[in-house]
Amino acid sequence: MKKMFSFLFIILLAVSAYSQENVEIPSEISMALKSGDAALLSNYLNDNVEMVILDKEGIYNKDQAEVILNDFFKKNPPRRFSLLHQGGKTKSKYGIGNLDTADQTFRVYFLLKETNGKQIIHQLRIEKENG
């Protein structure tokens, strides 16, 4: 019984590892956040994206979202962006990172879903880092 349990556990781990493959976030998203390039980032936004950027919260179309992001980046020019964690499955991924500016660090969260073979941001949150 113990051998069977061990065998089933190994198979479960293998299936789990297989379903977690290909979770890498497109590098252009990190580059856009690092450089404060709202236009590049908007290439990865869904037609309607749920966003929380400091005190602005809502569901915005791509053009509105780009304006809000551009305003944020003008007020908070990035120095660097580090992707701290990423995960999910092939069709749905998430990323968590830190966006460092001259004055403070922001925590960035985003959810991507595959649409027509491309990873698209459906949710984006940028908030002040605590501490």
C-alpha positions in Angstrom: 0.0 0.0 0.0 2.9 2.3 0.9 4.5 1.7 -2.6 1.2 2.5 -4.3 0.8 5.7 -2.4 4.3 6.8 -3.2 3.7 5.9 -6.9 0.5 7.9 -7.0 2.2 10.8 -5.3 5.0 10.9 -7.9 2.5 10.8 -10.7 0.5 13.6 -9.1 3.7 15.7 -8.9 4.5 15.0 -12.5 1.0 16.0 -13.7 1.2 19.1 -11.6 4.6 20.0 -12.9 3.4 19.4 -16.5 0.3 21.6 -16.0 2.6 24.4 -14.7 4.9 24.5 -17.7 5.0 27.5 -20.0 4.0 30.0 -17.3 6.6 32.6 -18.3 5.3 36.1 -18.5 6.2 37.9 -21.9 9.4 39.8 -21.4 7.9 42.9 -23.1 5.6 43.4 -20.2 8.5 43.6 -17.7 10.4 45.9 -20.2 7.4 48.2 -20.5 7.0 48.4 -16.7 10.8 49.0 -16.2 10.9 51.8 -18.8 7.5 53.3 -18.0 6.3 52.7 -21.6 2.5 52.9 -21.4 2.2 52.5 -25.2 4.2 49.2 -25.2 2.3 47.9 -22.2 -1.0 48.8 -23.8 -0.1 46.2 -26.6 -0.8 43.6 -23.9 -4.0 45.0 -22.5 -7.3 43.5 -23.1 -9.9 45.6 -24.9 -11.4 46.2 -21.4 -9.1 45.9 -18.5 -9.8 46.0 -14.7 -7.3 48.3 -13.2 -6.4 49.7 -9.8 -3.7 52.3 -10.0 -3.3 54.0 -6.6 -6.6 55.9 -6.2 -8.0 55.1 -9.7 -10.1 52.0 -9.8 -12.4 50.7 -12.6 -12.8 48.8 -15.8 -11.3 50.9 -18.6 -11.0 50.4 -22.3 -7.5 50.1 -23.7 -7.2 53.8 -24.7 -8.3 55.0 -21.3 -6.0 52.5 -19.5 -3.0 53.8 -21.6 -3.8 57.4 -20.6 -4.0 56.4 -16.9 -0.7 54.4 -17.1 1.0 57.2 -18.9 0.0 59.6 -16.2 1.2 57.3 -13.5 4.6 56.8 -15.2 5.0 60.6 -15.7 4.4 61.1 -12.0 6.5 58.1 -11.0 9.3 57.5 -13.4 10.5 53.9 -13.0 14.1 53.1 -12.2 13.6 49.3 -12.3 11.0 46.6 -12.3 11.6 43.1 -10.8 9.3 40.3 -11.4 9.2 38.5 -8.1 6.8 35.7 -8.8 4.9 34.3 -11.7 2.7 31.3 -12.0 -0.5 29.8 -13.4 -1.1 27.5 -16.4 -0.8 27.9 -20.1 -4.1 29.7 -20.6 -4.0 31.9 -17.4 -1.0 33.4 -15.8 -0.2 36.0 -13.1 2.8 38.1 -12.2 3.8 40.0 -9.0 6.6 42.4 -9.0 8.2 45.5 -7.6 8.4 48.8 -9.5 11.1 51.0 -8.0 11.0 54.8 -8.6 13.2 57.6 -7.2 10.7 58.1 -4.3 9.2 54.8 -3.5 8.5 51.2 -4.4 5.2 50.0 -5.8 3.8 46.5 -5.9 2.5 45.4 -9.3 0.0 42.5 -9.8 -1.3 41.4 -13.1 -3.4 38.6 -14.5 -3.0 37.4 -18.1 -5.2 35.2 -20.1 -4.5 33.7 -23.5 -6.6 35.2 -26.3 -6.0 34.2 -29.9 -2.6 32.7 -29.0 -1.4 35.9 -27.2 -1.1 36.6 -23.5 -3.4 39.6 -22.7 -3.6 41.5 -19.4 -7.1 41.3 -18.0 -6.3 42.8 -14.5 -3.6 45.2 -13.4 -3.0 46.6 -10.0 -0.3 49.0 -8.9 -0.2 50.0 -5.2 2.2 51.5 -2.8 4.5 49.0 -1.2 3.9 48.8 2.6 6.8 49.3 4.9 
